[in-house]
Amino acid sequence: MRWIAKPGTIWLVAALVATLACIGAAGPLARQHRLSELSEEAARAAPLARAVLASEIGKQRSVPLILSQDTDIARVLATPDADALRRTDERLAQLAGETGASVIYLIDAAGDTVAASNHAQADSFVGNNYAFRDYFQRALRQGAGEQYGLGTVSRRPGLYLSRRVDGADGRALGVVVVKVELNSVEQTWAASGRPTFVDDGRGVVLATSVPGWRFRALRALAPEEAQAIRDSIQFADAGLQPLDMTGMAGTADDGLATVDAGSGMQAHVEATLPLQENPAEWRIHVLVPAAAALAQSQLYWRGVTALALALAFGTLFFLYRRRRWAAERRADMVRTAAVLERRVNERTAELSAANLRLETEIAERESVEARVLRLRDDLAQANRLASLGQITAGVAHEINQPLSAIRTFAENAGTLLDRGDAARTRANLDTIAGLADRIGEITGTLRNFARRQTGVHQVMDVAEPVDGAVMMLRSRMKQQNVRLERQAPSGPALVDGNKTRLEQVFVNLLRNALDAMEGEGTIRIRTSVSSDSVSVAIEDTGPGLSPDMLDRLFTPFSTTRQNGLGLGLVITADILRDLGGGITAGNASSGGACMTITLPRVAG
């Protein structure tokens, strides 16, 4: 007997085949789409991870620079005695506590440690010889050195920043060293949920959010290369074993890297960036977990596709059956009502589940926005600390001048006192007091600028933060032979703001003007007042801004400087927006750039 397929059966088989084909195609498409989203996430996360590391290193790099220029430090190395060394130990301990450095220590020209911030601890560096360390040898030869390694006494890893201390005759007296342990950086990376690490350019993992990866290699090192690293004692007795990973640096066909981050071999999307600043050979790696996200995405879209097709073909089937059963309308209506009721219940359940997922996504989005706000605050603080590190050397010169004058007047006062000349002695002492007040004003401005902003507002003349920014950059202006011209209104220009945040705004704008001129020139600061606003325009005599730069001036990570992050103007715009103001950019009639900020005016 020959079997003949009915039309309904043919339609059913065709629908089933089409459904299976669509479900099968939905998986790869969903996977590719999700992979693209994960790659974008990794690309966004890498610069932030790099900024966290660069900020921590940058704020500590100024400490050895300042200490290397300190006359007391040079005097202790030149003529050490017990009392001077004891005072130096206490001073270094206090400075380490204030800066967050792990250890600050002083090494003489022979490599012996004569003073250290941890002098009172069981693992004190005092008495140890570090002449074999690369950071000591490089500082003696070149003036400065940097090296990441494992401590021979503490057995804790860290970045060693060193500066040579010279005597008055130019002879090298010793080296001052600051050890920076990157625990806070690693904790920040770990909190992101993305495995993050930095390698030294040779493939050896240094700082990492996965502790088991430290001092392991991204590739199998050649025996002679591995032996040379061990002979340097940089990583002590670390084995330098290669990590169990495949597809790193985009070598996999599907763009995924497979690595064990603590839960077995899992697929990740990798983003790699150079540090850009010293140490220049370091590279940042950010891994975004991909296995679960890809599987979830494929399952979700296959389910959605299956549901949509099921509803579509179900509707067609219902219409087909209704036409066939037209003669049995009453019974058909009963059965159809039952089917519709069941489907309504299913759809209601689906909508309830979708609503629950939507509420969960909204809560997650709010949490992400809160983290973004905190990150923006951290970036603003990092920008202030980076600026502080760059201007500290100049401010140190500003402080050295009144210090030298204080010493001279103090010596003169002693001589006059011996002579019995009380009047001239008093005049010298008054001069010394005035110089000390000047030093206090400089250091107070630096201290307030380095503090994390509190959000407290106060009514002030806009000239106050302008004066603070000018004071911090005065030395650099003198060094570049830059002339400053200021034009102020006849009366006060009062605004409601935060002095520290406004100083950060003007420091960023003045630094950009100095960078643009790259030498001598003129900076003009014009303050004007209207009925409801206060405007401050900063002009330079540099090359000006191109149309392309004007279009992307306030875009994150857009910069013309080789070592810049492109966040200074973005942070500046955010600060002014929070204060109810704004910033505009253009070119002055003289040809240089002109940045104008506007803030709401407060009636006097």
Steps between C-alpha positions, in 0.01 A plus 500: 500500500645832394519772767402852399584791735214728591541878449480558877784256561716665235444841657581363846826341383598817315430712807707267717797512259481881476483531878805281553694690230422840656589379848829360369587830324411713803781347710803609287350841432439561871851378582662739251294793627584426865869454411502847344343649817762327720782634278363855542479446877866388510606799288326738745636329810868491393560882508330523841720220641804677353393832654471341848857362476649817348336716768642294788853504351478869407403625845794310661763601241526853641607379850859388414538807275428740786711306753798487262505882501468530877810651660444310828504167313824598325654608833418166666664307215806728501558503878285233667466499878270316737268790581463607135430142389241459776321818392514387137345161593211675676452745211492222239252301712268803523530569124425135414185515709384823334567387140392137531842372390600153621856595597722806450871445561837667453803319354859631510736490201625154602150351487443476879163612639559768768139611570153357428137563584476140634800539733294392802360183335639148509555508121682836506711584192763681711840333467412305182708548187314555172792579272399201283154646423450646153304798636804596719755465220281684246438788742877544557566497123198688362355687797180295524394135481189281512470125554218261592612206710457281806644640823798304632403583860121551498436234229225727363495625141504868416624775266824665613540871405849640558676839473867589541594746776788732403719711724575868452806402294294279267633178651250215540435453874244221477153406382150555647249223419121473529342154483141503372292187556215488249251322731234772461533486120462121501196524729337755268562270202362201690183693594419543130454123459737498200841325531750785454879497505811681377809335350854642478533480121685169524179314577548474879183584696557772766193656667182292454147460633557120497772436767592159355621665175766722664854443365377246245567532128257550213723272292769244558824695553823388339730335759765770467238777531344342809844448658598864439180615678573270797862620521376861534313396821217726377237235577701302759442127448182531291466210259381712201282206389281575197128557564251246372342717230432492127395758244649802683552825311234408244677191364183285512283471188185595688661794684479328839776430752471191719657526847452362852407793728415280798193309374652282226580580138251760383468714187574875535512803273836677536600867464867606522642853533853637562541697822625799290687647798796367697552211519433530125548128428212393727176377339151491653285192430125491575305173461119506485341160583311383192397135540190549715393818316526331158312190614228708664463720192469201266248329728296818539474581131430141405218497754364831371518374141328174591225683687437746218486224241280289723254784536505570126450142391250444778291784365515358148407159628207646690364672189539186296315289752218756545421496130497122495276474803248763398221242518569433864500861608372451852751235597772684314422819693524314831836344408627831357403686817691247706805534278483880514462502877805278536703719270389815682620347825831406338540847354414656838764286665750599232420868545535469878841336456602768248388773744709339777802490268440864408491603867823307560667670201387843626652429843823384337508811278455726806786316673720546191416872487598534868831328426554732201451803728752360747742429215458855369591632847804266511610620156471863612714419806752314282514803267577727799772265628654468152505879469649527848776256410595706192507835679663384826853551371426861412330564833800348676714768330256766624540366853881472483537873437334616828674212682839626388403852600383378842839335559684818403285727721528253789880503479497882482268516800746291701785732409296812584391346831863444595562866423207605715316660207146415612322719247661347192466154658125561535481614136671180387262287707197683353632430152545131588138485626375648172698247296364216715144626432578492127615137522186414698283662232671295224485166685142565617387555140668175391350308793148626435533434126606136563205425732197314368215743436228514765222662299468789749412828324580852612461849360836630378659740257596307186844665530581272799520169306667684210769627741550147641547348153739778395707452817539124435609558139706818555831314493418331168399838354839642602679196356324543160541880514122540473351843580168512691247778438184528711195719450250512786175692557491796734290316757483144637398213273315278749403138421362209703747213458769275643846659508693173454292395197528845340878500557510165317309661209744791469808276548382279211435801271829677587700175454341452157596858408862445614517168310365667183765774499798267571713803580470873560178682436212674676200374695210743545236447770193724455222500762168665421171532689147524363164526677470124554838342420877521547729413205873426503680478163851349474688579177845384388728593211542139382399356159128490585247219456430329168138439386550127555625552857211740576251230395642237739651724771269376776494135389659259755848370413541752217838675527786637290763437769699180468470405868162658571183310591260751345297534821603848627241702305233231551550523878504881477167502315347258756611720793355816342176319414462390864549864607229619261744646247663401172804537274544601136807474276616705206791699362595851606557785257874462562487147358538301824239293679235662720316303771209680668324374812171637626357471854178635656559831678418547867382845599733677741 
